[in-house]
Amino acid sequence: MKNCSLIIKGKYVLTMDDKMSVFNDGVVAVDDDEIIAIGEKEILEKYKSEKIIDAGNSIIMPGLINTHTHAAMAYFRGLADDLPLPVWLEKHIWPAEAKYVNKNFVKKASALACLEMIKSGVTCFNDMYFFEQETASVASRIGMRALIGEVILDFHTPSCKTPKEALKKTEEMILKYKDSELISVAVAPHSIYTCSEENLSKSKELADKYSINLHIHISETEKENKDCLRDNEKSPVKYLDELGILNNKTIAAHSIWLDDEDIEIYKNRQVKISHCPISNMKLASGIMNFKKMRESGLVISLGTDGAASNNTLDLFSEMRACALLHKVNNLNPEIASATEIVKAATINGAKILGMDDKIGSLEIGKKADIITVNLNKPHLTPIYNPCSHLVYAVNLADVENVIVNGKLIMQNREVLGLDEDRILEEACKFKRN
Ligand SMILES: [Zn+2]
């Protein structure tokens, strides 16, 4: 018998590997940060551990990956609803950000967002906001995995007086976290309507210099497309492509108003997509062409966007919304199958972030980012297919345990080492002011 640091066992182990292997009465053995064995009961004859999580009637699966969010916007949850994106952004969010956002705000609001994400089974998130150093510190302290991007805008922001300063901060973070286990850094120009050609190009240069991701909003609204056509006589995708911005390290949030040529460009450049259906529906921004993009072989992952436009960071809701939206939009229930949607929230998320060698599925040699979902509930009984339940029946409160990088960070819904009451009280205090 070999010793290992952690053994997790339960009714189903859903690996999300290439073969979509599922082990009944499955076992995962973890040593330090890594999965060292996975399979059925026979694993227990080979490995022993002082720490065993017997999840019983549960699904053991890879942690969910939120590929587009603005964590600290958790404090603006419900601040302004039921408005078109330009009005929502210009009249409500930007003024609130100018008034309230500082280092301390981002630190506290990021803690709230991380708490919310852990409790809904998210083990890794891709973030873009101000004072991202604070978000990185919070995620790292709690033990979450994150891709962090200081947002780059043409104008003065709460964290940077100039885009040059934002690029400088980004480079400092790249160097600071180059050997980090949990934190990676992306260059994050906000969008074509808030970044000049010069700032977009400088962002790309920086991403190329360190061979890292570039995270940007693309074609989120019809207005963005119309304005770009008016000013540049081409679509946002063509505009970015001609600037040389797009490649297989581009993480494109939204990508709603794409025509066939744009989709072809995405395909040729292997652009990675973060699809945010709930935010898109709530702001009535439009419906991404899921069917066409999938048929083109593009990899689609899921993001919640910020809590100000969702209004939660819950990927289970996002999965369900995604499946239902594209079925009804195509009047075809075969579009966006449960399996495909669970892939979008796990292994595709890892592919989009360039982390699929490390996370996104439960396989030997991968990092142990694992969640357990308790099936002992009326709304999850009986069960024929784990993926079906994960998309159509599970809700975030069914997530019981969360492990990141081999470390247990939530046990029986208690987030370890975090004062949950204090985080909630701080958020209420902010709202009162
Ligand atoms: Zn966004």
Boltz pocket constraint, residues with backbone or C-beta under 6 A from the ligand:
constraints:
  - pocket:
      binder: B
      contacts: [[A, 68], [A, 69], [A, 70], [A, 217], [A, 253], [A, 305], [A, 306]]
      max_distance: 6.0
